[in-house]
């Protein structure tokens, strides 16, 4: 059974994909797949590659997804090519996999504002959390969270994908927050487990963004899942 208490409960899905990857590594290389997309570290040195993860393991309510972005989409297509609808992972585990959606929606800055929902977003580093906890007013905390979200979109998501959003022209406003007092969730980072405070927020931004991308800490495990707001 998946451990629902750590890494958003998606560790098992990542393990499944890694088993499939190890079975198919040479075939994937011959097909031109960048295989380090599956584990985000250099195969020779073992050094972690700092980038926005192009393969993400996500959960929404009771459903689990593996999502590929750009080169990650090609990698997943090749990984699942030729597999049956039910894939045998081990004697005890068989999984049923199906394609849910594929989108070629452009990601760009726009003159009008779009509204999005960000589910279980983990905004803080240890230092930024300590700074946040010292803030006295709600207004100050909201402005601080807006600044972090803008940085996640402009400096993390945009920079690594070559979108070149400008912090001078991008505007981000939080319009709703589920709670300021949710319990922390555990996230394993470099073999150490850390606790992060999650938020589910609604925000507006002058950006067109695709659904099922993740923003913030733990995005490879599906934290900070972005959806168009209803």
ABEGO torsion letter per residue (X at the ends): XBBAABGGGAAAAAAAAAAAAAAAAAAAAAAGBBAAAAAGBBAAAGBBBBBBBABBBBBBEABBBBBBBEAAAAAAAAAABGBBABBBABAABBBBBBBABBBABBBBBBABBBBBBBBGBBABBAAAAAAAAABABAAAAAAAAAAAAAAAAAAAAAAAAGAGBBAAABBBBBABBABAABBBBBBBBGGBBBBBBBBBBBBBBBBBBBBGBBBEBGAAAGBGBBBBBX
